[in-house]
Amino acid sequence: MPAIVVVGAQWGDEGKGRVVDDLAQDAHMVARYNGGDNAGHTVVAMGHTLRLHLVPSGILHPHTVCLIGAGVVINPTQLVAELDQLAALGVDVGPERVKLAAAAHVILPTHRALDGAREAARGREAIGTTRRGIGPVYADKAARVGLRAGQMADPEAFGERVLALVQVHNRLLQEHYGLEPLPVGEIVAESVVLAQRLRSYLADGSELVARALAAGQVVLCEGAQGTLLDLDHGTYPYVTSSSCVAGGALTGLGFGPQAVARVVGVAKAYTTRVGAGPFPTELTDEVGDRIRQAGGEYGTTTGRPRRCGWLDFPILRYAAQVNGFTELALTKLDVLTGIHPLKVAVAYERDGERISRFPAEWGAEEVTRWQPVYEEVPGWDEDIRSARRWEDLPPAARAYVERVEEVVGVPVTLIGVGPEREAVILR
Ligand code: GDP
């Protein structure tokens, strides 16, 4: 009864979508456990580039059931748009295949407006959120005033609850932020229509997972964002509002830890970050620009250029510790081709003191006090995009991967050498 958890090892955008797509071949259920449509998982397959924000990345494998779990927050407009987009491509997205946990919370237009208002009010201290309403909806959830997907089972009653919450949000927008209220009648009418459309997808998510596990099926748990964006274990306050780490799969889907057979950390062969906050190995020079260009490092959700930098070993070790990785998937190795020399951060230093751990627990301010200590490693010039076996990689690329394995202490079982489904080396 194995569950496999797929987690981002850095600040998100590590290529979890393609790793989930790959692992989904052998899974019965693919279940997303955290975040909302601030995530953007890209799957390049069957002649399409799919950008999924809510529907799990296993959707292209027709044998899978795809669950949007209790820990996820859903923007119903986005979910309907995504289902329509997939249906137009001939993908079966009927209620037998796609399931929406009744306990997942619902994002309203006023959550998005509040997200924007709070970011604007922070001024120079802005977190750099995607302004999708994620922070405010999780805040409402924790304050126990939120709306749950299950309430859409009765669209009219749902409309009434939406009305009440929108009125509260509107008062906040007006009185606290001095903004115009959003049109209540319009939002309520839309919510009723969306509930009518989505209610057939509602399910008891935890029950579905339990049944799958009891039947010996493989449940692939898909995380959004990454370890350093985790609300508890990331570089607070520059984090997202959900549990991105492996433990989030248990709370976000509702099953026990004994079912977890594998925890797959997904890391890029370098590091990127979107939004504000500390990023010790950031490159603000032409090498950073080169990585951004070669890696197409622009946000799936916002189109924002991602900040790029060297691979950071203390981060990977920290992620392995917090999540209990059993293995790593290392993506985008192809992007490093032709860069000489490559650098990797092996430790941190401050006033002569050296540490080999990443001080995320102490928050963003503490992280900025430390400088990375680099080591140079040899690069390679061979085009590796058509490599499909370990032996096809040049020695320097293999040495790079082996160094990661040694430092993190787990095997690298998947190496990405291009965005396409086939551009992968499995070990
Ligand atoms: P996710 O949110 O973790 O799924 O990551 P994103 O989808 O936002 O970002 C990953 C991006 O890298 C996507 O555009 C992928 O198509 C692309 N990608 C994934 N793996 C590889 C790889 O091995 N090489 C290259 N060049 N691109 C990759």
Residues whose N, C-alpha, C, O or C-beta is under 5 A from the ligand:
A	BS01	GDP	G12 D13 E14 G15 K16 G17 R18 G40 H41 T42 A294 G295 T300 T331 K332 L333 D334 G416 V417 G418 P419 A423
